[in-house]
């Protein structure tokens, strides 16, 4: 397995969400994703990075090229120490929102990737991990 | 970075907005306000938003486009969004965004043609409506 570099971006400002989009685009292109998949990854990352800003204000995004057998892909982790999500099932429902948004962030970004994991502990924070395979 | 402002040009009755690069959420909100202020200040009757250079439209930007269209409509101005890239259209649908109430066109020329037709239609309907009113009032 070849050495893969992790790309870390601290989320502290709205500009950092723009930075996440640019870095995800670069990483997706480098990993060999076609144009539509690049846009899917960038859009999902934008939704999830914005959630960090909305609910926790700050957090960390890590972009990591991954390999499983012959499959290559891109893995992105969104981590914050915010208030956590009281009801994950409800939060994953289309149209449900606590931020006066559209309620498309979590369920929508899940539809744009292959693997989607979410863990959240009230008062401790939330981790969302997404992976898309080539 | 967020000091960058999306230019708004007035050509005839139409406000032309071309989003040339990826902008942050604050700039998106600011753009929405400026478009509405410009409608009021310049009495523009239509807004054309060119997003052909936008490589991504997420739920926030998508909502801004819908909101501009509905707010402009309340201010009696038509809105059309032009130049949505195929990959952006695919992603919007998968994300679950319908861009409610937003008219779209392929490019700026197409968008301008649609806007001019709509403005003409509106004037015609108003003229006809005024005649009806006079006819009824005369009786």
Boltz contact constraints between the chains, C-beta under 6 A:
constraints:
  - contact:
      token1: [A, 14]
      token2: [B, 24]
      max_distance: 6.0
  - contact:
      token1: [A, 14]
      token2: [B, 25]
      max_distance: 6.0
  - contact:
      token1: [A, 14]
      token2: [B, 26]
      max_distance: 6.0
  - contact:
      token1: [A, 15]
      token2: [B, 1]
      max_distance: 6.0
  - contact:
      token1: [A, 15]
      token2: [B, 24]
      max_distance: 6.0
  - contact:
      token1: [A, 18]
      token2: [B, 22]
      max_distance: 6.0
  - contact:
      token1: [A, 18]
      token2: [B, 24]
      max_distance: 6.0
  - contact:
      token1: [A, 35]
      token2: [B, 87]
      max_distance: 6.0
  - contact:
      token1: [A, 36]
      token2: [B, 87]
      max_distance: 6.0
  - contact:
      token1: [A, 36]
      token2: [B, 90]
      max_distance: 6.0
  - contact:
      token1: [A, 39]
      token2: [B, 56]
      max_distance: 6.0
  - contact:
      token1: [A, 39]
      token2: [B, 87]
      max_distance: 6.0
  - contact:
      token1: [A, 39]
      token2: [B, 91]
      max_distance: 6.0
  - contact:
      token1: [A, 40]
      token2: [B, 91]
      max_distance: 6.0
  - contact:
      token1: [A, 42]
      token2: [B, 56]
      max_distance: 6.0
  - contact:
      token1: [A, 43]
      token2: [B, 56]
      max_distance: 6.0
  - contact:
      token1: [A, 43]
      token2: [B, 58]
      max_distance: 6.0
  - contact:
      token1: [A, 43]
      token2: [B, 91]
      max_distance: 6.0
  - contact:
      token1: [A, 46]
      token2: [B, 58]
      max_distance: 6.0
  - contact:
      token1: [A, 47]
      token2: [B, 58]
      max_distance: 6.0
  - contact:
      token1: [A, 94]
      token2: [B, 96]
      max_distance: 6.0
  - contact:
      token1: [A, 102]
      token2: [B, 59]
      max_distance: 6.0
  - contact:
      token1: [A, 102]
      token2: [B, 63]
      max_distance: 6.0
  - contact:
      token1: [A, 104]
      token2: [B, 59]
      max_distance: 6.0
  - contact:
      token1: [A, 104]
      token2: [B, 95]
      max_distance: 6.0
  - contact:
      token1: [A, 104]
      token2: [B, 96]
      max_distance: 6.0
  - contact:
      token1: [A, 108]
      token2: [B, 95]
      max_distance: 6.0
  - contact:
      token1: [A, 108]
      token2: [B, 96]
      max_distance: 6.0
  - contact:
      token1: [A, 111]
      token2: [B, 94]
      max_distance: 6.0
  - contact:
      token1: [A, 112]
      token2: [B, 94]
      max_distance: 6.0
